[in-house]
Amino acid sequence: MNLLHKDLSLFTQENITEYNNDNNSHELTTSRSNSNFKSNFNDEQITFINYTHQYCVCIIDIVDSTTKTQMIASSEKIRQYYSIFLNTMASIIKYNNGKVIKNAGDCLIYYFPKTVDTVTNKSSIQDVLDCGLAMIEANSVLNANLNKNGLPSIDYRISGNYGKVELATSSNSNSVDLFGPTVNICSKINHLALSNEMVIYKDLYDVVKKTPFFKEYSFKELSTSKINLDDKDNDNDKNDLSALSYPVYSVHRTSNQMQQMEIKDKKRQNHVEQKQIKQNQDNSTFNILLIDDDRDILFTFTSIIEGEGYKTISFSDPQKALNHFSQMSPYHYDLIVMDIRMPGINGIQLYSKLKVMNPDIKVLFLSALDVVEELLSIFSDLKSSEIIRKPIERNEIIYKIKTILMA
């Protein structure tokens, strides 16, 4: 992403045309320019948060997109071409519990937030494989849609990796961005996949191998043995010290059709069972984080919610609440109940930071002001039912909590 998105024209003639004529020299005085530049440079566009975790990261990249788009005559058709591809893939990602980080030209970068805990949530790893394979299986339908609109067929490659990443936010959006070697390697290995194939790096393969569904897939180790970890395009230089040995595997479904049917039936059954378990879940199994700078209100809400059997932790200081949340598993809390107007970090700012750590976090906003429209414009995935205006009746807040938790 562009860290210095400000137009460089801001630092042109107007800011740097003061001259010192004392010795008939035309020395350029740049103190004013330097001051303006430093001011803009220090206006951070990307903010890293003190939060490092392990996630599965994937990239899907169109094969030979330049040649394909040169075949398309109009700008409108080019927009339609990319729109059909990106929206189809984004839908598959969402269905498999993934999140799109960003699109970069002809590729999508996405990750799976729930893979932060692969010990108790092994199905999150299966989501990664199923997502990639579903993308491949969607190729014929996708191309039929493109051809119907007079557009050329499309092929793509998918790569995946697992490991530590650094999380950051952008100043002009509420979205998360991921950085680090895990993302870099995922990008580096993408070209090793054949058209309409998925490949994964050894770190992800090692995690998959420990799961009970490992044998439900077929893996083939690729023969290539070097990968550049720098930014140079010298993959063929086997003597380059920046190139390290690595195993990469292509991923396929089992060729046994009967076994494929059994696997799909098993997944559907598991989905139904998980839904039933959730509907019958006891209140004592839910963890709720309460945040309000008014201690009296906080005490009242704590008493009401705990009276229903829920487990709660409460904070009157939003900064302390944020620090506490960052030290827990990001999926520890099932719901955040918090005020909007708070000193230091208001509810909107706090929610943005919490969503970086857990984009699936559920929230119930409390406010004495009518801020529904404003909040909905900031957070597209927020519902009006997740915002309550104070004062709040006991039965109303309990009903809201139950509804959100069961959704």
VOVEXFI-453369 format. One line per field, with one value per residue (C-alpha): residue in three letters; residue number from 1; x, y, z. Coordinates in pm, 1 decimal. Each point is the difference from the previous one (the first is absolute). Example, Ala and Ser with C-alpha at 12.3 -4.5 7.8 and 13.67 -1.06 7.14 Angstrom:
// residues 2
rest ALA | SER;
nr 1 | 2;
xx 1230.0 | 137.0;
yy -450.0 | 344.0;
zz 780.0 | -66.0;
***
This chain:
// residues 407
rest MET | ASN | LEU | LEU | HIS | LYS | ASP | LEU | SER | LEU | PHE | THR | GLN | GLU | ASN | ILE | THR | GLU | TYR | ASN | ASN | ASP | ASN | ASN | SER | HIS | GLU | LEU | THR | THR | SER | ARG | SER | ASN | SER | ASN | PHE | LYS | SER | ASN | PHE | ASN | ASP | GLU | GLN | ILE | THR | PHE | ILE | ASN | TYR | THR | HIS | GLN | TYR | CYS | VAL | CYS | ILE | ILE | ASP | ILE | VAL | ASP | SER | THR | THR | LYS | THR | GLN | MET | ILE | ALA | SER | SER | GLU | LYS | ILE | ARG | GLN | TYR | TYR | SER | ILE | PHE | LEU | ASN | THR | MET | ALA | SER | ILE | ILE | LYS | TYR | ASN | ASN | GLY | LYS | VAL | ILE | LYS | ASN | ALA | GLY | ASP | CYS | LEU | ILE | TYR | TYR | PHE | PRO | LYS | THR | VAL | ASP | THR | VAL | THR | ASN | LYS | SER | SER | ILE | GLN | ASP | VAL | LEU | ASP | CYS | GLY | LEU | ALA | MET | ILE | GLU | ALA | ASN | SER | VAL | LEU | ASN | ALA | ASN | LEU | ASN | LYS | ASN | GLY | LEU | PRO | SER | ILE | ASP | TYR | ARG | ILE | SER | GLY | ASN | TYR | GLY | LYS | VAL | GLU | LEU | ALA | THR | SER | SER | ASN | SER | ASN | SER | VAL | ASP | LEU | PHE | GLY | PRO | THR | VAL | ASN | ILE | CYS | SER | LYS | ILE | ASN | HIS | LEU | ALA | LEU | SER | ASN | GLU | MET | VAL | ILE | TYR | LYS | ASP | LEU | TYR | ASP | VAL | VAL | LYS | LYS | THR | PRO | PHE | PHE | LYS | GLU | TYR | SER | PHE | LYS | GLU | LEU | SER | THR | SER | LYS | ILE | ASN | LEU | ASP | ASP | LYS | ASP | ASN | ASP | ASN | ASP | LYS | ASN | ASP | LEU | SER | ALA | LEU | SER | TYR | PRO | VAL | TYR | SER | VAL | HIS | ARG | THR | SER | ASN | GLN | MET | GLN | GLN | MET | GLU | ILE | LYS | ASP | LYS | LYS | ARG | GLN | ASN | HIS | VAL | GLU | GLN | LYS | GLN | ILE | LYS | GLN | ASN | GLN | ASP | ASN | SER | THR | PHE | ASN | ILE | LEU | LEU | ILE | ASP | ASP | ASP | ARG | ASP | ILE | LEU | PHE | THR | PHE | THR | SER | ILE | ILE | GLU | GLY | GLU | GLY | TYR | LYS | THR | ILE | SER | PHE | SER | ASP | PRO | GLN | LYS | ALA | LEU | ASN | HIS | PHE | SER | GLN | MET | SER | PRO | TYR | HIS | TYR | ASP | LEU | ILE | VAL | MET | ASP | ILE | ARG | MET | PRO | GLY | ILE | ASN | GLY | ILE | GLN | LEU | TYR | SER | LYS | LEU | LYS | VAL | MET | ASN | PRO | ASP | ILE | LYS | VAL | LEU | PHE | LEU | SER | ALA | LEU | ASP | VAL | VAL | GLU | GLU | LEU | LEU | SER | ILE | PHE | SER | ASP | LEU | LYS | SER | SER | GLU | ILE | ILE | ARG | LYS | PRO | ILE | GLU | ARG | ASN | GLU | ILE | ILE | TYR | LYS | ILE | LYS | THR | ILE | LEU | MET | ALA;
nr 1 | 2 | 3 | 4 | 5 | 6 | 7 | 8 | 9 | 10 | 11 | 12 | 13 | 14 | 15 | 16 | 17 | 18 | 19 | 20 | 21 | 22 | 23 | 24 | 25 | 26 | 27 | 28 | 29 | 30 | 31 | 32 | 33 | 34 | 35 | 36 | 37 | 38 | 39 | 40 | 41 | 42 | 43 | 44 | 45 | 46 | 47 | 48 | 49 | 50 | 51 | 52 | 53 | 54 | 55 | 56 | 57 | 58 | 59 | 60 | 61 | 62 | 63 | 64 | 65 | 66 | 67 | 68 | 69 | 70 | 71 | 72 | 73 | 74 | 75 | 76 | 77 | 78 | 79 | 80 | 81 | 82 | 83 | 84 | 85 | 86 | 87 | 88 | 89 | 90 | 91 | 92 | 93 | 94 | 95 | 96 | 97 | 98 | 99 | 100 | 101 | 102 | 103 | 104 | 105 | 106 | 107 | 108 | 109 | 110 | 111 | 112 | 113 | 114 | 115 | 116 | 117 | 118 | 119 | 120 | 121 | 122 | 123 | 124 | 125 | 126 | 127 | 128 | 129 | 130 | 131 | 132 | 133 | 134 | 135 | 136 | 137 | 138 | 139 | 140 | 141 | 142 | 143 | 144 | 145 | 146 | 147 | 148 | 149 | 150 | 151 | 152 | 153 | 154 | 155 | 156 | 157 | 158 | 159 | 160 | 161 | 162 | 163 | 164 | 165 | 166 | 167 | 168 | 169 | 170 | 171 | 172 | 173 | 174 | 175 | 176 | 177 | 178 | 179 | 180 | 181 | 182 | 183 | 184 | 185 | 186 | 187 | 188 | 189 | 190 | 191 | 192 | 193 | 194 | 195 | 196 | 197 | 198 | 199 | 200 | 201 | 202 | 203 | 204 | 205 | 206 | 207 | 208 | 209 | 210 | 211 | 212 | 213 | 214 | 215 | 216 | 217 | 218 | 219 | 220 | 221 | 222 | 223 | 224 | 225 | 226 | 227 | 228 | 229 | 230 | 231 | 232 | 233 | 234 | 235 | 236 | 237 | 238 | 239 | 240 | 241 | 242 | 243 | 244 | 245 | 246 | 247 | 248 | 249 | 250 | 251 | 252 | 253 | 254 | 255 | 256 | 257 | 258 | 259 | 260 | 261 | 262 | 263 | 264 | 265 | 266 | 267 | 268 | 269 | 270 | 271 | 272 | 273 | 274 | 275 | 276 | 277 | 278 | 279 | 280 | 281 | 282 | 283 | 284 | 285 | 286 | 287 | 288 | 289 | 290 | 291 | 292 | 293 | 294 | 295 | 296 | 297 | 298 | 299 | 300 | 301 | 302 | 303 | 304 | 305 | 306 | 307 | 308 | 309 | 310 | 311 | 312 | 313 | 314 | 315 | 316 | 317 | 318 | 319 | 320 | 321 | 322 | 323 | 324 | 325 | 326 | 327 | 328 | 329 | 330 | 331 | 332 | 333 | 334 | 335 | 336 | 337 | 338 | 339 | 340 | 341 | 342 | 343 | 344 | 345 | 346 | 347 | 348 | 349 | 350 | 351 | 352 | 353 | 354 | 355 | 356 | 357 | 358 | 359 | 360 | 361 | 362 | 363 | 364 | 365 | 366 | 367 | 368 | 369 | 370 | 371 | 372 | 373 | 374 | 375 | 376 | 377 | 378 | 379 | 380 | 381 | 382 | 383 | 384 | 385 | 386 | 387 | 388 | 389 | 390 | 391 | 392 | 393 | 394 | 395 | 396 | 397 | 398 | 399 | 400 | 401 | 402 | 403 | 404 | 405 | 406 | 407;
xx 0.0 | 113.7 | 135.4 | 56.9 | -322.1 | 19.1 | 55.1 | 362.0 | -130.6 | -51.8 | 374.9 | 56.1 | 63.8 | -226.8 | 192.2 | 360.3 | 48.6 | 161.8 | 350.6 | 288.9 | 151.8 | 257.3 | 306.8 | -160.9 | -73.0 | -331.9 | 7.7 | -326.8 | -148.1 | -173.3 | -85.3 | -364.5 | -10.4 | 171.5 | -247.2 | -294.9 | 155.1 | 66.1 | -354.1 | -140.0 | 254.1 | -83.6 | -369.8 | 2.9 | -212.3 | 77.7 | -6.7 | 142.4 | -157.9 | 189.6 | -151.2 | 169.7 | -176.8 | 7.7 | -250.4 | -60.0 | 51.3 | -87.8 | 34.9 | -197.6 | 158.1 | -125.4 | 226.3 | 117.2 | -245.7 | 179.3 | -47.9 | -362.8 | -96.2 | 165.7 | -262.5 | -276.3 | -89.9 | -182.5 | 68.0 | -351.4 | 67.7 | 333.9 | -180.7 | -260.0 | 275.0 | 170.7 | -328.9 | -130.0 | 328.1 | 57.6 | -360.4 | -23.2 | 319.5 | -95.0 | -329.3 | 182.7 | 245.0 | -282.8 | -187.7 | 311.1 | 48.6 | 279.6 | 48.8 | 123.9 | 288.8 | 32.8 | 10.8 | 326.3 | -47.0 | -97.3 | 27.1 | -180.9 | 180.5 | -210.1 | 37.5 | -187.5 | -33.3 | -111.1 | 329.3 | 145.1 | -99.9 | 69.3 | 10.2 | -364.4 | -131.6 | 149.8 | -289.5 | 137.3 | 292.7 | -240.9 | -172.5 | 327.1 | 28.4 | -369.4 | -0.8 | 287.4 | -144.0 | -345.8 | 159.1 | 152.2 | -328.1 | -180.3 | 218.4 | -237.5 | -302.1 | 202.3 | 117.1 | -351.9 | -110.4 | 289.8 | -59.1 | -371.4 | 98.9 | 238.7 | 309.8 | 300.3 | 38.9 | 214.5 | 254.6 | 160.0 | 246.0 | -52.7 | 269.7 | -24.6 | 228.7 | -23.6 | 209.0 | 54.1 | -122.9 | -2.9 | -338.2 | -51.2 | -283.2 | -34.1 | -84.8 | -263.0 | -183.7 | -95.4 | 155.5 | 294.0 | 323.8 | 253.1 | 376.8 | 297.2 | 184.9 | -313.0 | -168.6 | 319.4 | 55.5 | -364.3 | 52.1 | 332.1 | -138.2 | -312.5 | 168.0 | 83.9 | -364.7 | -132.0 | -300.7 | -303.9 | 204.7 | 69.2 | 342.8 | 93.5 | 329.7 | 146.6 | -108.8 | -365.3 | 51.0 | 150.6 | -308.9 | -239.4 | 192.7 | -87.9 | -374.3 | -245.4 | -109.7 | 350.6 | -82.9 | -308.8 | 228.5 | 279.7 | 334.2 | 281.7 | 343.2 | 137.5 | 351.9 | 111.0 | 248.2 | 86.6 | -189.6 | 127.3 | -76.8 | 110.2 | -167.8 | 230.4 | -121.8 | 282.2 | -186.2 | 219.0 | 324.4 | 57.7 | 313.2 | -180.4 | 29.5 | -341.9 | -155.5 | -85.0 | -115.6 | -368.6 | -273.6 | -320.3 | -301.0 | -287.0 | -340.1 | -273.3 | -313.1 | 18.7 | -59.7 | -237.8 | -348.8 | -167.4 | 233.4 | -71.2 | -372.5 | 59.4 | 215.6 | -266.9 | -272.3 | 218.2 | 59.0 | -371.4 | -76.7 | 266.2 | -145.4 | -347.2 | 136.5 | 200.4 | -309.2 | -203.6 | 273.1 | 4.3 | -377.4 | 8.9 | 310.3 | -24.9 | 40.4 | 295.5 | 207.5 | -13.0 | 264.8 | -106.0 | 228.6 | -167.1 | 152.7 | -148.4 | 174.1 | -302.2 | 68.5 | -360.8 | -136.5 | 273.4 | -93.6 | -369.1 | 61.9 | 241.4 | -260.0 | -273.8 | 208.4 | 163.5 | -346.8 | -83.7 | 296.7 | 242.0 | 369.6 | 112.2 | 313.6 | -49.8 | 218.4 | -66.4 | 322.0 | -17.4 | 379.3 | 28.1 | -277.5 | 194.6 | 319.6 | -188.2 | -162.9 | 335.2 | 143.4 | -284.1 | -81.7 | -179.7 | -296.7 | -25.6 | -284.5 | -331.9 | -131.8 | 118.9 | -253.0 | 130.9 | -78.8 | 86.3 | 95.9 | 304.6 | 318.5 | 329.7 | -138.4 | -364.4 | -213.5 | 41.3 | 380.9 | 6.6 | -224.3 | 222.9 | 303.6 | -181.8 | -114.4 | 360.7 | 66.6 | -331.2 | -195.3 | -287.3 | -45.7 | -361.0 | -87.6 | -288.6 | 43.8 | -158.1 | -46.4 | -193.6 | 19.1 | -175.9 | 301.9 | -151.5 | 44.0 | 355.1 | 107.9 | -161.5 | 185.1 | 334.2 | -44.5 | -175.2 | -47.8 | -167.4 | -377.9 | -231.9 | -118.8 | 352.1 | -33.4 | -213.8 | -78.1 | 20.3 | -181.7 | -42.1 | -251.6 | 123.0 | -211.9 | 110.1 | 373.5 | -41.5 | -211.1 | 258.5 | 286.9 | -179.4 | -93.6 | 354.2 | 161.2 | -238.9 | 39.2;
yy 0.0 | 359.5 | 140.2 | 343.5 | 49.0 | 378.2 | 160.8 | 113.0 | 319.6 | 112.4 | 40.9 | 208.4 | 362.4 | 148.8 | -157.1 | 30.3 | 326.7 | 210.5 | 99.0 | 145.4 | 283.9 | 126.0 | -120.1 | 17.0 | -368.6 | -160.0 | -241.9 | -179.2 | 31.7 | -324.9 | 24.1 | 68.7 | -284.1 | -238.4 | 90.4 | -69.3 | -324.5 | -125.0 | 86.4 | -204.9 | -277.3 | -42.1 | -18.4 | -380.5 | -168.9 | -351.1 | -69.9 | -322.5 | -124.8 | -188.2 | -329.1 | -300.8 | -329.4 | -296.6 | -12.9 | -170.1 | 242.8 | -68.0 | 168.4 | -63.5 | 146.8 | 10.7 | -173.3 | 217.8 | 277.5 | 257.3 | -203.9 | -75.4 | 361.5 | 119.1 | -206.6 | 206.0 | 310.2 | 228.9 | 123.5 | -100.6 | -359.3 | -3.0 | 114.7 | -272.5 | -260.0 | 76.9 | 50.7 | -346.0 | -163.6 | 191.4 | -21.9 | -373.3 | -70.0 | 232.8 | -188.6 | -332.6 | 147.0 | 129.5 | -331.1 | -176.6 | 244.9 | 192.6 | 375.9 | 196.1 | 226.1 | 184.0 | -40.8 | 94.5 | 32.1 | -344.9 | -187.1 | -30.6 | -31.4 | -158.9 | -174.6 | -218.9 | 172.6 | -314.8 | -173.8 | 202.9 | -303.7 | -321.5 | -212.5 | 27.1 | 111.9 | -247.6 | 50.3 | 348.9 | -164.5 | -209.0 | 323.9 | 111.2 | -310.0 | -17.2 | 366.7 | -42.1 | -316.7 | 158.9 | 285.1 | -250.0 | -189.5 | 327.3 | 65.6 | -148.6 | 188.4 | 321.9 | -33.6 | -76.3 | 328.1 | 189.3 | -150.9 | 78.0 | 365.8 | -14.5 | -15.6 | -235.8 | -299.8 | 31.8 | -220.5 | 57.5 | -133.3 | -27.7 | -10.0 | -35.8 | 26.2 | -3.9 | 189.1 | 318.5 | 326.8 | 361.1 | 172.4 | 360.7 | 239.7 | 270.7 | 358.1 | 24.8 | -327.0 | -244.3 | -296.3 | -207.0 | -58.1 | -278.6 | 17.7 | -230.9 | -298.9 | -216.7 | 234.1 | 46.2 | -375.4 | -50.0 | 250.9 | -156.1 | -351.6 | 98.9 | -37.8 | -364.5 | -100.5 | -116.2 | 180.3 | -64.3 | -170.3 | 68.2 | -27.8 | 36.9 | 64.1 | -257.2 | 193.4 | -35.3 | -359.0 | -87.7 | 135.5 | -184.7 | -324.1 | 6.2 | 23.2 | -292.1 | 96.3 | -14.5 | -320.1 | 158.9 | 187.2 | -90.3 | 186.8 | -10.8 | 140.1 | 219.0 | -55.3 | 364.3 | 48.2 | 368.6 | 312.4 | 357.1 | 175.9 | 339.6 | 213.7 | -93.2 | -193.7 | -254.3 | -319.1 | -192.4 | 84.6 | -313.2 | 148.7 | 304.5 | 6.8 | 163.8 | -311.0 | -271.3 | -358.7 | -49.5 | -255.3 | 117.0 | -224.6 | 7.4 | -73.2 | -217.9 | -176.8 | -374.5 | -173.3 | -250.0 | 124.3 | -207.4 | 143.0 | 352.0 | -58.8 | -131.9 | 301.4 | 245.0 | -182.3 | 3.3 | 374.5 | 70.5 | -211.6 | 176.9 | 335.3 | -101.6 | -133.5 | 316.8 | 210.5 | -210.6 | 22.0 | 378.5 | 26.4 | -211.3 | 164.8 | 92.0 | 369.0 | -83.9 | -98.6 | 353.4 | 261.5 | 364.6 | 304.1 | 314.5 | 346.6 | 326.9 | 293.8 | 52.8 | -235.4 | 8.6 | -104.8 | -261.5 | -145.4 | -11.8 | -172.8 | -246.1 | -96.9 | -41.1 | -206.0 | -219.9 | -54.7 | -182.3 | -232.3 | 158.7 | 36.6 | 362.3 | 210.6 | 376.2 | 306.8 | 368.8 | 91.1 | -78.0 | -6.7 | -264.7 | -195.2 | 11.4 | -115.9 | -283.9 | -109.8 | -4.6 | -238.6 | -250.8 | -235.6 | 228.8 | -239.3 | -27.5 | 250.2 | -76.6 | 354.0 | 354.4 | 231.9 | 356.2 | 368.5 | 232.8 | 323.3 | -78.2 | 195.6 | -92.6 | -252.3 | 31.4 | -300.6 | 39.8 | 11.6 | -290.3 | -217.8 | 68.0 | -124.9 | -305.2 | -94.0 | -4.8 | -275.8 | -178.2 | 108.8 | -228.4 | 160.1 | 69.1 | 332.5 | 175.5 | 380.0 | 208.7 | 373.9 | 293.5 | 158.9 | -88.1 | -129.8 | -292.8 | 144.5 | 115.4 | -340.6 | -185.2 | 223.4 | -78.3 | -375.3 | -161.3 | -333.3 | 159.0 | -34.0 | 261.5 | -264.1 | -3.4 | 360.5 | 93.4 | 350.0 | 69.3 | -21.2 | -374.0 | -229.8 | -325.8 | -224.0 | 188.5 | -48.6 | -369.1 | -56.3 | 177.8 | -204.3 | -331.8 | 96.0 | 100.8 | -305.3 | -238.8 | 164.5;
zz 0.0 | -60.0 | 325.8 | -149.8 | -186.8 | 22.9 | -339.4 | -33.6 | -152.4 | 358.5 | 19.7 | -312.7 | -86.8 | 264.3 | 286.2 | -116.6 | -191.9 | 271.6 | -103.4 | 196.4 | -207.5 | 257.0 | -198.7 | -346.1 | 40.4 | -65.3 | 291.1 | 39.6 | 346.2 | 76.1 | 368.8 | -73.7 | -251.0 | 240.8 | 270.6 | -231.3 | -119.7 | 352.1 | 99.4 | -288.4 | 42.2 | 368.4 | -78.4 | 7.2 | -264.2 | 126.9 | 373.6 | 136.8 | 319.4 | 265.0 | -102.0 | -159.9 | -67.5 | -233.4 | -284.8 | -332.6 | -286.6 | -365.0 | -337.8 | -317.8 | -311.5 | -359.4 | -253.0 | -291.3 | 78.5 | -216.4 | -317.1 | 91.3 | 70.9 | -323.4 | -177.8 | 162.1 | -197.6 | 242.9 | 351.9 | 98.6 | -103.7 | 188.2 | 313.7 | -51.4 | -52.0 | 329.9 | 181.6 | -88.6 | 102.5 | 324.2 | 122.7 | -75.1 | 192.9 | 286.4 | 41.5 | 23.7 | 251.5 | 216.7 | -13.3 | 132.1 | 289.7 | -167.5 | -21.0 | -299.3 | 99.9 | -330.3 | -374.0 | -167.8 | -373.2 | -124.1 | 330.1 | 331.5 | 332.2 | 273.4 | 335.1 | 247.3 | 340.6 | 183.7 | -83.5 | 287.0 | 209.4 | -191.6 | 315.9 | 107.3 | -339.4 | -247.1 | -242.0 | -71.1 | -181.0 | -202.4 | -103.0 | -161.9 | -218.3 | -83.7 | -98.7 | -245.3 | -150.1 | -28.7 | -196.4 | -240.7 | -36.4 | -71.3 | -305.3 | -256.4 | 136.6 | 21.2 | -361.2 | -118.5 | 158.7 | -158.3 | -345.6 | 22.3 | 37.5 | -295.6 | 222.0 | -23.6 | 229.1 | 308.5 | 176.5 | 338.0 | 254.9 | 375.9 | 268.4 | 377.0 | 300.9 | 380.3 | 253.0 | 198.8 | -145.6 | 115.8 | -6.0 | -101.2 | -78.3 | -260.7 | 97.0 | -274.1 | 64.9 | 274.7 | -179.9 | 117.0 | -185.9 | 59.1 | -32.9 | 47.9 | -147.8 | 4.6 | -249.8 | -203.5 | -42.0 | -95.4 | -279.5 | -106.6 | -43.1 | -191.6 | -340.7 | 80.8 | -30.3 | -334.4 | -144.6 | 220.0 | 270.9 | 367.5 | 161.8 | 366.4 | 174.9 | 239.1 | 312.9 | -94.1 | -113.4 | 340.3 | 177.2 | -232.8 | 52.3 | 372.2 | -60.6 | -13.7 | -353.7 | -153.1 | -193.1 | -151.5 | -240.7 | -238.6 | 17.1 | -252.1 | 84.4 | -277.5 | -130.0 | 17.3 | 283.9 | 22.5 | 99.4 | 13.9 | 324.9 | -131.8 | -266.3 | -289.3 | -300.0 | 3.4 | 76.8 | -243.9 | 178.9 | 205.5 | 157.1 | 134.7 | 380.8 | 28.1 | -154.9 | 252.4 | -42.2 | 57.2 | -64.4 | -166.9 | -52.7 | -244.4 | 154.6 | -149.3 | 111.0 | 31.9 | -332.0 | 162.0 | -90.4 | 269.8 | 262.9 | -124.6 | 48.8 | 352.1 | 86.6 | -120.4 | 195.7 | 310.4 | -31.3 | -40.6 | 305.1 | 204.2 | -103.2 | 117.0 | 328.7 | 67.3 | -62.6 | 242.4 | 264.6 | -34.7 | 35.3 | 319.1 | 144.9 | 367.8 | 88.9 | 225.6 | -305.4 | -145.8 | 86.2 | -18.5 | 25.9 | 144.0 | -54.5 | 130.0 | 167.7 | 229.2 | 291.9 | 123.3 | -340.0 | -28.1 | 338.8 | -95.5 | -333.9 | 158.0 | 261.2 | -261.6 | -243.1 | 262.8 | 146.0 | -324.8 | 47.3 | -248.0 | 85.7 | -6.1 | 35.6 | 28.0 | -54.6 | 57.9 | -182.2 | -375.7 | -34.8 | 270.7 | -171.1 | -327.9 | 170.0 | 167.8 | -326.3 | -182.9 | 258.7 | -35.3 | -283.7 | -249.8 | -1.1 | 379.5 | 26.2 | -165.4 | 33.5 | 81.1 | 168.4 | 8.5 | 15.3 | -287.9 | 177.9 | 212.4 | 78.2 | -161.7 | -248.7 | -96.6 | -86.4 | -376.1 | 23.8 | 243.0 | -215.3 | -302.0 | 192.9 | 135.7 | -351.7 | -114.8 | 251.5 | -58.1 | -311.4 | 108.0 | 342.4 | 95.2 | 159.7 | 172.1 | 6.6 | 273.2 | -49.8 | 140.2 | -346.7 | -323.9 | -192.0 | -188.4 | -350.0 | 71.7 | 129.5 | -288.3 | -246.0 | 167.9 | 51.4 | -296.0 | 180.1 | 303.5 | 43.6 | 147.2 | 248.2 | 148.5 | 120.0 | 302.1 | 117.8 | 371.9 | 236.1 | -45.7 | 163.7 | 154.9 | -223.4 | -311.5 | 54.6 | 88.6 | -312.3 | -216.5 | 146.4 | -56.9 | -355.6 | -95.1 | 159.4 | -173.7 | -342.6;
***
